[in-house]
Amino acid sequence: MQKHEGNADLAYWLSNSSSLLIILQKSLKPAGSSGTTPLKRPQTQTSFLGRMVFRASNITVDMDLVRQVEAKYPAFLFKQQLTAFVEGLYGMIRDNVKREISSVLSLIIQAPRTAKAGLLTDQGSNWQAIVDHLNDLLKTLQENCVPTIFARKIFTQIFSSINAQLFNSLLVRRECCSFSNGEYVKQGLEELEAWCTQSKPEYAGSAWDELKHICQAVGFLVIFKKFRISYDEIINDLCTALSVQQLYKICTQYWDDKYNTESVSEEVSTRRMLMN
């Protein structure tokens, strides 16, 4: 297993090794249990992968095809090593795609500055590139029959990374807190939402929920007449996932380069400042 291997090869080995690991989870029984009804003992899964494999092992399996045997130390050692192998494969696939998407996101974050200089020609191409990366990964996982529980978790973590990178750009760069950039990011987020819908929960899982911070922040940027919105409306309805500090940062950095609209009222800003 080498870091330079492509996702297709990694997915092939992830599919086979994870399937073997799930079978081991089903077939190994604690010492001292009967042949047909293993003793119910509390199983504490300490690792993230261990919890995933444990949930995957709850899938109905024809026990006529899987004979339970009493586990000895070599079997547990092999299972431990196989778990580490699967965890490495999973992490490499996830990190490969995160790295590809991160490079595109850096271009999206640079879009406000590039547009200001008159150099931005095709704003939608970067978002389409992200969708293409997601489609390529989905196709690879499907073709190699990777268990869907692994696919859902990979996409969930990728979307979490997208959320963090885009949302942090709003907090640290004033040019990203403009009305036009809000429209630009909102358009891209709609493409990601469409991808989640087309991919179905079987693979996308709860990936879309991971974007709630950037979705709420962008939703706030593109609202007209912000000065009419009360503090309670922002906190309880519009931006429930954001902290007071994050909201204060976005409100104070907001500027409208398109319609010259105002930010929130001074009363709202003052109240946020007092609670900051």
C-alpha positions as a printed Julia matrix, in Angstrom:
276×3 Matrix{Float64}:
   0.0     0.0     0.0
   1.7     3.17   -1.23
   0.56    6.77   -0.84
   0.88    7.39   -4.57
  -1.61    4.67   -5.49
  -4.78    5.85   -7.23
  -8.19    5.78   -5.62
  -9.33    2.94   -7.9
  -6.65    0.6    -6.53
  -7.21    1.78   -2.97
 -10.98    1.3    -3.29
 -10.47   -2.24   -4.6
  -8.44   -3.18   -1.55
 -10.77   -1.3     0.79
 -13.74   -3.25   -0.54
 -12.09   -6.65   -0.15
 -10.34   -6.04    3.16
 -13.37   -4.4     4.79
 -15.6    -7.28    3.65
 -13.17   -9.73    5.21
 -13.11   -7.67    8.39
 -16.92   -7.7     8.58
 -16.94  -11.49    8.14
 -14.39  -11.81   10.95
 -16.6    -9.64   13.14
 -19.45  -12.08   12.49
 -17.51  -15.33   12.77
 -15.26  -14.8    15.79
 -16.82  -15.45   19.17
 -15.41  -14.93   22.66
 -13.82  -17.85   24.44
 -16.27  -19.79   26.57
 -19.39  -19.08   24.51
 -21.53  -21.85   23.03
 -21.38  -22.83   19.4
 -24.72  -21.36   18.37
 -25.47  -18.59   20.83
 -22.4   -16.54   21.69
 -22.41  -14.78   25.02
 -23.61  -11.2    24.87
 -20.78   -9.13   26.2
 -20.47   -5.38   26.08
 -18.42   -4.44   23.05
 -16.59   -1.17   23.33
 -15.32    0.08   19.99
 -12.61    2.59   20.76
 -11.7     3.61   17.22
 -13.77    5.36   14.59
 -13.23    2.49   12.14
 -14.05   -0.07   14.8
 -17.43    1.55   15.35
 -18.12    1.59   11.61
 -17.2    -2.07   11.17
 -19.31   -2.98   14.2
 -22.34   -1.23   12.67
 -21.65   -2.81    9.28
 -21.45   -6.24   10.91
 -25.07   -5.85   12.02
 -26.1    -6.39    8.4
 -28.01   -9.66    8.07
 -25.7   -12.47    6.98
 -26.62  -16.08    6.22
 -25.02  -17.82    9.19
 -25.0   -21.1     7.25
 -22.23  -19.5     5.21
 -20.38  -18.02    8.2
 -19.4   -20.56   10.86
 -18.65  -19.09   14.25
 -15.41  -20.21   15.83
 -13.83  -19.51   19.18
 -11.2   -16.85   18.68
  -7.59  -17.48   19.67
  -4.86  -14.88   20.04
  -3.54  -15.2    16.44
  -7.04  -14.52   15.11
  -7.43  -11.4    17.24
  -3.97  -10.24   16.2
  -4.82  -10.73   12.52
  -8.08   -8.84   12.99
  -6.22   -5.99   14.67
  -3.72   -5.76   11.81
  -6.49   -5.98    9.22
  -8.36   -3.17   10.97
  -5.26   -0.96   10.79
  -4.91   -1.8     7.09
  -8.54   -0.89    6.35
  -8.2     2.31    8.35
  -5.15    3.29    6.31
  -6.92    2.64    3.0
  -9.97    4.62    4.1
  -7.86    7.58    5.2
  -5.81    7.64    2.01
  -8.89    7.72   -0.24
 -10.49   10.46    1.85
  -7.33   12.56    2.0
  -6.67   12.2    -1.74
 -10.06   13.69   -2.58
  -9.87   16.33    0.16
  -6.53   17.45   -1.27
  -7.95   17.68   -4.81
 -11.01   19.62   -3.66
  -9.0    21.87   -1.35
  -6.93   23.13   -4.28
 -10.13   24.07   -6.12
 -11.61   25.72   -3.02
  -8.54   27.94   -2.78
  -9.44   29.28   -6.24
 -13.04   29.84   -5.14
 -11.86   31.76   -2.08
  -9.66   33.89   -4.34
 -12.65   34.64   -6.61
 -13.63   37.98   -4.97
 -10.14   39.43   -5.44
  -9.84   38.05   -8.98
 -13.26   39.39   -9.94
 -12.33   42.81   -8.59
  -9.31   42.8   -10.88
 -11.49   41.83  -13.83
  -9.75   38.49  -14.34
 -12.59   36.11  -13.45
 -14.1    34.64  -16.61
 -15.96   31.46  -15.67
 -17.18   31.45  -12.09
 -19.05   28.16  -12.4
 -16.13   26.06  -13.62
 -14.55   25.74  -10.17
 -17.76   24.48   -8.6
 -18.22   22.05  -11.47
 -14.69   20.78  -10.84
 -15.65   19.96   -7.25
 -18.77   18.12   -8.42
 -16.62   16.2   -10.92
 -14.26   15.11   -8.14
 -17.24   13.92   -6.08
 -18.7    12.04   -9.05
 -15.36   10.39   -9.8
 -15.06    9.2    -6.21
 -18.66    7.96   -6.12
 -18.17    6.02   -9.35
 -14.94    4.49   -8.05
 -16.54    3.38   -4.78
 -19.56    1.93   -6.58
 -17.52    0.07   -9.19
 -15.42   -1.54   -6.45
 -18.44   -2.36   -4.26
 -17.12   -0.47   -1.24
 -19.65   -0.87    1.63
 -21.97    2.12    1.66
 -21.28    2.84    5.33
 -17.69    3.7     4.35
 -18.83    5.78    1.37
 -21.24    7.82    3.5
 -18.56    8.57    6.07
 -16.0     9.57    3.43
 -18.4    12.05    1.83
 -19.49   13.37    5.22
 -15.89   14.14    6.17
 -15.16   15.69    2.77
 -18.16   18.03    3.09
 -17.09   18.9     6.63
 -13.72   19.95    5.22
 -15.42   22.07    2.53
 -17.52   23.76    5.2
 -14.5    24.59    7.35
 -12.41   25.97    4.49
 -15.15   28.18    3.05
 -16.53   29.37    6.39
 -13.09   30.27    7.73
 -12.46   32.36    4.61
 -15.45   34.53    5.55
 -14.11   35.06    9.05
 -10.56   36.03    8.09
 -10.97   37.82    4.75
 -13.16   40.88    4.4
 -13.4    40.63    0.6
 -15.16   37.28    1.05
 -17.93   38.92    3.11
 -19.39   40.85    0.19
 -22.88   40.55   -1.25
 -21.63   39.38   -4.66
 -19.37   36.74   -3.13
 -22.33   35.52   -1.1
 -24.26   35.05   -4.34
 -21.29   33.28   -5.92
 -20.85   30.82   -3.04
 -24.62   30.3    -2.73
 -24.74   29.25   -6.38
 -21.99   26.71   -5.78
 -23.63   25.35   -2.64
 -26.8    24.76   -4.63
 -24.77   22.57   -6.99
 -23.45   20.57   -4.04
 -26.99   20.19   -2.68
 -28.13   18.92   -6.08
 -25.27   16.41   -6.05
 -26.34   15.11   -2.63
 -29.91   14.69   -3.87
 -28.84   12.84   -7.01
 -26.43   10.59   -5.11
 -29.19    9.58   -2.66
 -28.78    9.08    1.11
 -27.36    5.62    0.5
 -24.06    7.26   -0.45
 -24.35   10.96    0.42
 -25.73   10.25    3.89
 -25.79   13.39    6.02
 -23.03   15.11    4.03
 -25.2    18.14    3.22
 -25.77   18.82    6.93
 -22.03   19.36    7.33
 -22.33   22.59    5.3
 -24.74   24.29    7.69
 -22.24   26.92    8.89
 -21.31   28.19    5.43
 -24.93   27.87    4.22
 -26.27   30.02    7.05
 -23.45   32.56    6.72
 -23.97   32.9     2.96
 -27.74   33.06    3.44
 -27.18   36.04    5.71
 -24.85   37.79    3.23
 -27.44   37.78    0.44
 -30.36   39.07    2.53
 -31.64   42.49    1.52
 -32.47   45.12    4.16
 -30.34   43.59    6.89
 -30.89   46.69    9.01
 -34.5    45.57    9.55
 -33.52   42.19   11.0
 -33.59   41.92   14.78
 -30.94   40.26   16.91
 -33.33   37.5    17.98
 -34.26   36.72   14.37
 -30.61   36.28   13.46
 -29.8    34.1    16.46
 -32.96   31.99   16.56
 -33.99   31.73   12.9
 -31.34   32.7    10.35
 -28.0    31.63   11.82
 -28.71   29.11   14.56
 -25.45   27.19   14.01
 -23.18   30.23   14.34
 -21.76   31.59   17.56
 -22.16   35.21   18.63
 -18.47   35.82   17.94
 -18.74   34.41   14.42
 -21.84   36.48   13.66
 -20.22   39.64   14.97
 -17.19   39.05   12.74
 -19.31   38.53    9.62
 -21.57   41.52   10.34
 -18.69   43.92   10.9
 -16.84   42.74    7.78
 -19.9    42.72    5.49
 -19.93   45.14    2.56
 -22.24   45.38   -0.43
 -20.28   45.8    -3.65
 -23.37   45.32   -5.81
 -26.42   47.13   -4.43
 -24.81   49.27   -1.73
 -27.14   47.92    0.95
 -26.49   48.43    4.65
 -25.42   45.84    7.19
 -27.33   45.15   10.42
 -28.55   48.02   12.55
 -26.29   49.67   15.09
 -28.48   48.29   17.86
 -27.84   44.71   16.7
 -24.1    45.33   16.32
 -23.91   46.89   19.78
 -25.79   44.01   21.35
 -23.45   41.54   19.69
 -20.44   43.51   20.87
 -21.67   43.42   24.47
 -22.17   39.65   24.27
 -18.89   39.03   22.48
